[in-house]
Amino acid sequence: QQTTMTGGGTAHSDVYCITMAPSSPSSNHAAVLSANESSQARHLANSVASWYLATLDPYAPHSQNVELRLRHPVHVVTRCILYGNIGGIEAGGTEELEALFNDDDAEIKDGGPETLTRRSAARMEAFLASCADALRADDDPHHDEPRELADEDGKDTTIIKKTIPRPSATPTRATSTASSSKTPKIHRQIEHGELLLRLDLYCRTLRRIRSIADYSNGTKQLQECIIQCEPKKSIRSRVRLIIQTFLGNVDCVRDVHKTLMSLILKATLEVLAVEIWCEELSTTVDRLASEYEHKVSFGSLAFLSSPDSSVETHLAPLLTKYFEYLQMNWESLVSKCEIERMLRAVLDRDLRFFFKNAVFHSVGHILDVCRDERGFLDNIALPPPWKEGVFGNASGGDSNKDMDAAINSYCSDAALVSQALRDLRREVITVNGQILSPAHDVPELAEYLGQILNSSQMKKSLGETKGSILRNSRRRLKKRVSNYTSDFGLESESDFFSGGESDSSVASKVDVGLVDVLARRLLIAASRTGAGGDAYFVVRDLFGGDEVEVVPHHSSGRVNQGTIEIIVKMTSAIIKSHAKFDIFAKPCGDSDPLIQFHTTTTETLTLQQSVDGSTVLLKEKKTKMTGWKTLAIRPAYYEKITA
């Protein structure tokens, strides 16, 4: 029987499938701005709007002014609200703010991190992009064409926009002289009222985030997305801005769908504070635009009736429902956007497109494709979690300081550590072949690790020569390859890394600090949101689809996420997290899986040796590759049975 598997894609619900997201009553209460807090946000918004309109270059396009003149003051205000003394800034008047606006290199001493958080920066970029789209570029090919509109009585009117006269085919001397010294063109700029409204919404959002942070007394990271806390008045203002920009940017029928999708998705990036929209959001907005086109007749789109009336009657309710959908589903949508951002960062775009659209007709077909793409599937680089902001750290950078701060923050969260320890107890953990006893807290985990790392058996393992190991590994691998049609099994990989390259005549001892590092890395490796989560999402993205479901492998009625190996050598310590995933045809029942995939997530810690008398201490050495992981995906072993 032939089984067809279609790659990629996930099933989507209707446009406005709303599920309640859990929220904290205390956070919601803190997000309600007082009159004083609203006044502070309004003051800062007005200061930026007034300074920008007073200093912009009227001969530069609007989008260029936004980039060169609006970006810096928005950045200043963002930092002031999130980290600065807002009351002191308001009391100091506009002079102090304008001094910061005028100096692009000014050092802002607000007590916050050196840079904005990754998601705060994403919100600011989305806001600036929306501001740039507020006016269509003057050099738009359709911008200078006459546009037919209908007034409120339904009578056709024609608005002729300013056009640059074309020179005649044989210009006279007078016209030639005039053209050589023509005056610069004055470009349209955003009006004060519209810019103030945009800035006011932006500053109020930041003020709510700051209020929630102050309420928690700095014990929690910034709650970047607060769309769920916005009042109906703010939602109406956001809808009005999208409609206003839509009417100003659309001239013909073919622009409606594309322009509407662009405006809504950019507004979504701002309110969710994400860099990339997920597939669900893109599909939802696409359906919204299509529904609007369906509700509005062709005659209405051709401006036989008032466009203002059409958007108020049909588009405004759709946008209102869409923002309500964001308010109710923000948590799951943010998670999906973050997953999509990770997948785009780690997977080659062309190969991802190939796997998501491939149709596999049999297990043998999948094995052949995976063999052809083995180089890609064996070496999927996963960036450090502190670089990507997985732990919610402030900078989202890749320095050693960021790494230590992120790991300390993660290991200080009692709930995360408790869950990671429970996950660890479900794993079979080996350290150079020795089984690590289950631990119930971090000190106990470090104690068990230290006992194994400094045991006599470990010292013998570190002194073992490399030649015999490689010979044994080749012999085992050769035997496996001869018995199976697929040589993608991950079990043999550990054979190549057991043992080390040390001199057995020198006594080796693992530093206490390395024991602590390994214990912390184990917690991260065991976390379902860490290595296991990354492996699952990548496998699901490449091999999942509308007709199949990817699930963690079940064994004896419970989820078996494989094992974790720690291989310590004289120059490195390797942490390998193994997992298995089954692919079932939908709906998932009691049937056997169509195929099983094995994954291994590998992290290598570089070690340095320091001699203390006759003892060599092994310590971690920070490098530019510290924290990076490699994900390998391979089909399970399948034995070829001849009829």
N, C-alpha and C positions, 0 to 999 in steps of 0.2 A: 504493500500500500504506500502510495506517495503522499508525503506530508509537506505542505507548503508553509513556509515561515516568511513573513514580511517584516523587514527591518524598519526600525525607527517609528516615531510618532506615538502619541498617546491619545486615548479617547478623551473627548472634552464634553462637558455638560453644556446646557444652554447658556445663553449670554449672561443671564443674571441668576445663576445658581448660588444662593447665599447660604453659607453655614456660619453659625455663630463662632467667633474666635474668643478664647478666654481673655479676659482683661482684669486688671487689678483695680478695684474700686478706689484705693488710695491714689493710684496713678491718675485715674480719671479725674479725681477731685483736684489734684495738684495741677492738672492741665487746664482747668478753668481759670482764665486770666482775670485778675482783679482789675478795677478801674485804673489803678496806678500802673500795673504791668501793661495794660493796653495802651496807656498814654506813653509809656517808655518805647514800646514798639512803634507807635505812630510817630514819635519824635525822631527816632533814628531813620525811619523810612522817608520822612519829609526832608531830613538833612541830606540824605543821599540823592533824592530826586532833585532838590533845589541845586545842589552843587553840580550834579551831572549836567543839567540843562544849561547852567551858567557857564560851564567850561568846555562843552563839547565843540567839536569842529563842524560848523555848518556846511563846509565843503566836502566833508567825508560822508560816505554812506552810513545809514543808521547801524547796520551790523558791525561796521568797523568801529564806530564810536562805542558800541556796547563792549567790544573786545578791549579797546584801548583805554576807554575812560570810565566805564561802569564796573569792570571786573574788580579793580583794586578797592574802591570804596565798599563794594558788596562783601569782599573778603574781610575788610576791616570790621564792618558791622557784624559779620558772622562770628568772628572771634570775640568781639566785644560782648555780644549777647551770650554766647556759650560759655565763655571763661572769664570775662572781665567784670568790673564793678559797674553795673548798669546804672545804678543810682548816681554814682559819682560822675559818670559820663554825661548823664542828663543835666546834672547840676552845673557842670562845667560849660554848658552852652555849646553852640555850634563851632566856636573858634577852635577848640581842641580837636573836634572831629575833622574839621576842614584841614587842619594842619596834617593830620594823618592821611587824609584823602590826597593831599597835594604831594606827599612824599611816598613814592612807590617803594623806596628802600627803607622806610621807617620800621624800626624794631618795635613790635607791639608787645608790651610787658603786661600780660594778663594772667600770668600764672598757669596757663594751659600748656599743652604739648607744643612741640616745635611746629608741627603741621596739623592740619585738620584731619579728623578721622577719614577713612576712605569713603564712608557713606555720607558724611557731611560734605566732603568735597564733591561727591556725586550729585547731591542735592543742589549745591551751588552751581555746578556746571549745567544741570538741567534747567535751573531757573534762568541762567544767562542765555541759554539756547532758546528758551521760550520768549525772552525779551527780544532777542535778535529776530525772531519770527513775527514779532508784533507788526512790523511793516515789511511788505514785500520789497525786494531789491528793486531799485530804480532801473537797473539794466535788464529786468525781466523782459523777454521778447514780447509778452502780451501786455506789458505795463502801459505802454503809450497808445494802445489801440482804444478806440471808442467803445464804451460799454453801454449796452442797452439795459435800462432798468425800468421798473414800473413804480409809479408813485402810489400813494395810499388809495387813490381812486381807480387804480388799475390801468391808467393811461401810460403809454410808452413815453419814456424820456430818454435822452441820450446825453451822457456825460462825456465830454471830450477832455482828456487829460493833456497836460502840457507835453508838447513834442518838440524835439530839436529839428528845426527846418533842414531839409536836405539841400546841399548846394546844387546849383544848376550844372548841367553837363559841361558848359563852357563858361566858367566864372570870369567876371570882369576883373579889372585891376582893383577896383574898390572892394569887391567881395573878397578877393585874395588877401588884401591887406587886413580886412576885418577878421578873417578866419585865422590869420597867423597870430593875432593878439586877442583872441576871444576870452571873455571873462570866465572864471571857474563857475561850475554849476553848483547851485545851492540844493542840497538834498533834503528830502522830507525827513523829519525827526519825530520821535514819539512824543505825544502830548503829555503834559505834566500830570493830568488827572489819571490817565491810564498807567503811567509809570508808578505813580504814588500808590495806586491800588495793588499793583503787582508786588511792590516792595513791602507794602503793609501786610499782605498775606504771608510773604516770606518771613518777615521779622516776627510776626505773631507765631508762626510755626516754631521758629528758633526760641522764642520766649517760653513757649509751652515745654519744649525740651529742657530748657534751663530750669523751669519751675519743678519739673519732675525730678531732675538731678539734685536740686537743692532739697527737695522733700526727703530724698533718700540719704542726705548728708554725705554724698560722695561714695557710698558703699556699693553702688551699682554703676555699671557702664552707662553711657548715654543711650537713651531710648530714641533711636534715630527716626523711627516712623511713628507719627502721632496722628495720622489721618483719621483714626478711629475716634479721636477726641475733638475733632473740629466741629463747631456748631453749624447748623443749617445755613446761617447767614454767610459763613465762609464758603460753604459749598456753592451757594447761589452766586457768590462773587466769582468763583473759579469757572462756573458754567458760563457766566456772562462774558468773561475774558475770552474763553475759547470761541464763543459765538461771534464776538466782535472781531476777533482776528480772522475767523473763518470767512465772514462776510467781506472783509477787506482784502483777502488774498485770493478769493475764487472769482474767476471771470467766466469760465465756461464749464460745461458738464464734465468734461474729462478730468478736470482738476478736483472735483468734489471728493471722491473717495480717497485719493492720495493725500490731499491737504488735510482732510478731517482726521485720518489715521495718524499723520505726523503730529498734529497739534495735541491730540488726546494722549498719545504715547509719551510725548515729552512732558506733558503735565503729570502723567503717571509716574515717570521716573523721579520727578521732583517730590511728589507727596509720599512715595514709598522710599525715597532716598536710596535708590539702586542705580547701578551703572548700565544694566542690560535688562530688557524686558524678556520674560519667559514666553514660551510658546502659547501658554494659556492666555496670557494677556494679549498677545498679538492676534490670536484667533478671536478673542472676545471683541476687541476693537474693530477687527475686520467685519464681524457680524453686525456690530452697531452701525458702522458706515453703510453696509449693504441694506440694513433695515431702514435707515434714513432715506436712502435712495429709492427703496421700494415704496415708502410711504408718500414720498413727494413725487408727483406725476412728472412726466417728461416736460410737459408744458410749463410746469412751475420751475423746473430746473433751467428751462430756456428763458426764464424771466418774463413769462406771460402773466405771472402773478407775483406779488411782492415777495422777494426772498426773505425780508425781515419777518413777514408773517409766517413763512414756511418754517424758519428755524425756531421761532417762538412756539409754534404749534407742535412741531414734530421733533426737532433736535433737542430743545431744552429738556423735555421730559426724559429722553434717552440718556442724555448726559447726567442728569440728576440721579437716575437709577444706577448708572455706571459708577458714580462716586459712592453711592450707598453700597454697591457691590465691593468696592475697594475698602470701605470702612469695616465691613463685616468679614472680609476674607484677607485682610492685609497680612496676617501672620503667615499663612500658607503661601501667599503670592510672593512675599519677600523671600521665603525659603526657596521657592522654585526659581526665582530670579538669581539668587546666589548660586544655586546649583548650575543653572545655565551659564553663568559667568565662569564658573570653574571649568565646565566642560569645554567652553570655547577657548579657555586659556591652555588646556592640556592636550586637546585633541586636534590633529590636523584637519583643517576645514574640508579639504577634498575627500579624504578618507572617511571622515565622519559622514559626509553626504553620501558616499558610496555605501557604507554599512547601513545607514538609516533607510536607504531606498532599495537595498538588495533584496531579492526574493530567493530564499534557499529551498531547494526541492527535496533534499535528503541530508542525512547526517554526513554522508561522504562528501556532498557538495560543500557543506560548512567546513569540513576538515581541509578540503583542497584550498578554499579561500583563505582560511586562517594560516595555512602553510605558506601561501603566497605572500601574505601580509605579516609574516612572523616578525620581521624587523620592526614594524610599527607596534604590533601588539605586545611585544616583549619589552619595550622601552618607552612607556608612557611616563613622562616626568611630571611629578606632582610637587608644586612649590611648597615652601614651608608654611604651616598654618598661620604663623605670626606675620608673614609677609602678605598673605591674602586676607588677613583680618578674621580668620575663622573663630578666634577666641575673643573677638571684639576689642582688640587692643587699639590704643589711640592712634598710633602713627601708621600702622599697616606697612612698616618698612621691613628691611631685611638685615638690619645691623644686629650685632650680638646683644646690644642693650635691649632692642625690641624683642629678641628671642627670649632673653631671661625674664623680662617683664611679663611677656605673654604666658610663658610656662608657669611662672610663679602665680600669676592671676588665676590660671586654670586650676592649678593644684591647691589654691586657697579656697576654691569654691567647694563647700562641703557636699552639696548635692551632686555635682559632677564627679567628684572623687568617689563618693559612695557608689554611684552607678558604675563607674569604671572598675572599681574593686569587685562588684558583683559580676561584671562581664569577665573580669580576669579569672574568677573562680570557675567560670564555665569553660575556660580554655585549658588546653594541655600545654604548659610552658616548659621549654627545655633550655638549659644553659650549657652549651657544648655537650649535649646529649644527656645531661642530668636533669631530672624532673624537678621543677620548682614547686615547693609546697604552697597550697592556697593561703592567702593572707587576707586578714580582715581590716587592716588599716595600713597606712603608708609606712610607718616605722617597722611594722612586722614584715612588710614586703622587702624593705631595704635590708633588714636583718637576714632574711632567708637568702637574698641575693648575695650579700657579703659572705655568708658561710660557703656558698658554692664557689664564688669567684676566688676565694683564698684557700680553697681546699687542696689537698695533695693531688687529687684526681685532676683538678683544673691545671695545676702546675705541670703535670705529666702531659696533659693535652696541649699546653702551650709549647712544650718541648718536643712534640712529635714532629718528625720530619715530613716534608711536603711530598716527597717522591712516592712513598707508599700509598698515601691518600689518593693521589692522582691516578695511580695504577688501579687501585680498587674501584675508583669512581668510573674510570673508562670501562672496566670489566663489567660493572653493574649496568652502565648505560648501554653498552653493546648488547647485553642480554635482553634488556627491555625493548630496544629498538627492533630486535629480531622477532619478538613475539607480538608486536602491536603495529597496526597500520598508522597510528598517530604517535609521534615522539614528542608530544607537547606536555607530558606529565611534569608537574612541578616538584614531585617528591624527590627527584634526583638532584635538585639544585643544591640542597644543603650538603650533599656529599663533597662538593667542590670547595666548601668553605669551612668544613670542620678542621680543627687543628690550626697550625700557624707556621710562622717562619722564624721562630726564636731560636736562640742558642740555649740548649738544654743544660749547659753547665752553669748558667746564671739563674739564680733564684728570682722569680717574678712575683710581684704583689700588686693587686689592684688597689688604687687609691680610694679612700673613703668617698671623695667627691665624685668619682666615676660611678660608684655604687648608687649614689643619690641620683645622678643623671640618668642611669639606666632604669631606676625605679620610676622616675617621672616619665621617661619616654615610654615605658611599658603601659602606664596609665593612659597615655595618649593613643598608643597603638591599639589598646583594647577598647577604646571608646567607640561606640557605634556611630558617632558623628565624625570620627577620625578616619583612620585607614580603611576600616570596614565599610564605612559610608561612602568614601570615595570610590572604592572598588565596585560597590553595588550600583552606584549611579552611572559609572562608566559602562559597565556591562549592560545595564538596562538601556542606556542611550544607544549603544551599538547594536545590540541583539534583541531588544524588546520591540514591541510594536502593538498595533491595534488588535492583532489576532493571537498574540502570545503574551505570557506574563513571566517576568523574571522574579524568582523568590529565593531566599537563602535556603541552602540544602537542609532538609529535615532528616533526622536520624533518631529512631526510637522515640518518636513523638515529641522531640524537642529540637529547637534550632541548634545546629552544630556549625559554628563559625570557623571550624578548623583549628589550627594550632598556631602558637607563636614560638619562634625560635630565636634565641640569642646566641650568636657565635662570636666568641672573644678570641682575638689573635693579638700578636704583639704590636701590630700597627693599626688595628681597627677593631671595632665592635659592630656587628651587623645584627639588626633586628628585622626578622622576617615574619610578616603576618599572613597566614594562609587562610583562604576562604573558598567555599564552593557554592555555586549558584545553579539552580535548576531552571530550565525553561519549559513551561507547560503551555499547551494549547488552551485558549479560553473557551468556555469557562473552566477554571481549575477544579478538578474533581479528584477522584482516586486513581486516575490514570497515571502511567509512568511518564516521567519527563521526556520531552523530545530530545534533549541533549543537556549535558552538564558542562559547566565551565569552571576551571580552577583559576584562582588568582593568587598572586603573591605580591605584597607590598613590602619593599625593601628599603630600609634606611641604614646608612653607613655612618658611624661615628669615627672620625679620625682620632687616633690615640698618639700621644707623645710619651717618650720614655725619659725618666729622670733617675739617675743612679744615686742611691743612698747607701753608701758602704758596699756591701755585697748584694744588695737588693735593688731590683729595677722596679720603680713605681710606674704604673700605667695611669695616665690622666687624659681627659678629653682635650683635644686641640680644636679650637674654633677655626673654621675655614669658610670660604664663600659658598661652599656647597653644604654647609651644616644645615640640617633640617630638610633638605630635599629628599624626596623619595622616588622610587621607580616602581611602577605598577606593571606587572606582566599578566597577560590574560591568555589562557590556552584551553582548548577543549580537553576533556578528560580522555583517558586511554580508552580506545575502542578496538576490540579484537576483530579482525576480519575473518568471517566464517564463510567458507565456500560451500556451496550447495552440493 
